[in-house]
């Protein structure tokens, strides 16, 4: 009996030994990269000609010449069409002859008036006759002025028989053929659009308009109504933003049907590659310069509606830190608030962490993962920036 009791005590002593604690999680940590950031908001729009002119004749008549090739570049004032000038040349010559006749009549009336004034000083003519001669001069002068005006009108009509390009740009195709009879101010002849410079027109959401207005009031970013804020544009087949312009217009009202406001930027287009109607994606500077932290996207977790980042404190324990995130820059995620340059951010092993848990750390150094660009687009209804760049 004593032996059994001793054996039981021995077994009890062995079972009471505490198991060894589990090893601490091993995680990689790094300090966030600090950068001066400028946000960019992205928009979709199309290029638009600054001047878009429908060419119509100023006089009626028959088309006798077409002086351009469809789709060619033209200069302001370059002849495009000829309307039969013969009737207008005849009208001009007739008006010129009437002007000459009026000038001769005036000269004769002035001579008679001078003679009458001399004779009046000798009391050789009556005052009534002198006044008649003076009235004749005034009438002749009025007739001359009227005929000169008619001659000027006839000269304009003759000049208008040559239909010229109103602007420097690119002409469309001809809408009429040789021999067609055209009507003044009615018949469409062709269309000319300017190409250099060119506008990029887009629409922005009311929420973005409010953001820009408040930034302007706080002095953070100038309003595009009076500040040439930079705009970068990429075409449908481009991955970067090689086309650069500046804001020149913001409309005076928000469209109540769409909740957007219209705006456009102006770009130089010396090579005339950009064409009205062409699709493009633009990024507009959306903030002033601010200091932000950059970390890898995978270091951020979500807790319901919050964004969280795990940091390791001075006691080697993990702590969840709420953060406000922004766009991607250089392959890393912008963190606007919630981190400091001295924080040790956990980069991996997040699924095994609990707030307050002790961890073993391996220190590394963050470097940019990509070039400093502004990739991707963001819905136009959301105020946050779609992209950002370092400044």
Secondary structure, 3 states (H helix, E strand, C coil): CHHHHHHHHHHHHHHCCCCCCCCCEEEEEEECEEEEEEEEEEEEEEEECCCEEEEECCCCEEEEEECCCCCCEECCCCEEEEECCHHHHHHHHHHHHHHHHHHHHHHHHHHHHHHHHHHHHCCCCCHHHHHHHHHHHHHHHHHHHHHHHHHHHHHHHHHHCEEECCCCEEECCCCCCCCCEECCCCCEEEEEECCCCEEEEEEEEHHHHHHHHHHHHCCCCCCCCCCCCEEEEEECCCCCCCEEEEEEEECCCCECCCCEEEEEEEECCCCCCCCCCCEEEEEEECCCCEEEEEECHHHEEEECCEEEEEEECCCCEEEEEEEEEEEEECCEEEEEECCCCCCEEECCCHHHCCCCCEEEEEECCCCCCCCCCCCCCCCCCCCCCCEEEEC
